Amino acid sequence: MDDLKAKWLQLIGAAGDESALEDLRVQAVGKKGEVSLKMRELGKMTPEERQIAGPALNALKDEINAALAAKKAALGDAALDERLRSEWLDVTLPGRTRRAGTIHPVSQVWEECTAIFADMGFAVAEGPQVEDDWYNFDALNIPSHHPARAEMDTFYMHRAAGDNRPPHVLRTHTSPVQIRSMQAEGAPIRTISPGRVYRADYDQTHTPMFHQVEGLAIDRDISMANLKWCLEEFFSAYFGTAVKTRFRASHFPFTEPSAEVDIQCAWEGGTVKVGEGDDWLEVLGSGMVHPKVLQAGGIDPAAWQGFAFGMGIDRIAMLKYGIPDLRAFFDSDLRWLRHYGFSALQVPTLRGGV
Ligand code: DAH
């Protein structure tokens, strides 16, 4: 009995995994296992022998079962330990950072303009960048012989011989959106139209593609005074300080009268400060919408009137954020973008000051 016990306990102790343990269980205490066969021999024994062997075999069976259970638990623990060891993860390690992209200053200023004008009741209107030349010129009172057409260094779209669609251009300004908005909405109307525009020109202050924002307000009794208020309100919100404006008489075919607008500034050590001093910086063109332009937009000039303006987005971005060279805006130089770009979380709002 002692040999039997020593043998099985030793085998169980040495079992390497759960299936080896199960084999041992079958061989020792299974139906035809060694201990079970021994128990069957009890029947052939004398009652005296049986009284000793019976309880001893039962005790042996219990011991073997207990050893099997203990070993099974130990094997389970070892497997868990191994999993914990191999799947171990240090959650306190710092994460691998990925550089987030930045919002381009043009996009930022575009959003700032939209937020400020939206607060004054202007909705955003957009138009195509490849524009019918009627919208870009004729409807804006710039007939074909007009010198303004030549001055704008227009990119014309190629037309194959026999193609008799109207001539198209890359729009030279956002003003054609005025006509499209008037046609779509009629009067009264209050829209701004930020967008890309194109001219064949390239130097430190000109790039072939740049950005403008157009403004249009039409109602029964809109005047130059409303224009001046809107613009001063805009510049003060945009630059975060009270900004004086100066209106200079000018000429645009699409407005009558027309004015170029300067904002107050000071030059300090080669940099410009808006809203201080007594220098002036030209920032936009504006005026009262010409009756012919209202007509082209399907609005009766006898009943309605209004103002319009057009401003360079890139230019006011340079002024606000101290960016010296326009061309760098469109170089896609990552160092420049990281320096001048904005976090995606810096959403322009009027409350926080834009
Ligand atoms: N379209 C003009 C330009 O590109 C700017 C402009 C001037 C727009 C006067 C206007 C305006 O709406 O009234 O230079």
Residues whose N, C-alpha, C, O or C-beta is under 5 A from the ligand:
A	BS01	DAH	T172 H173 S175 G215 F252 T255 G285 S286 G287 A308 F309 G310
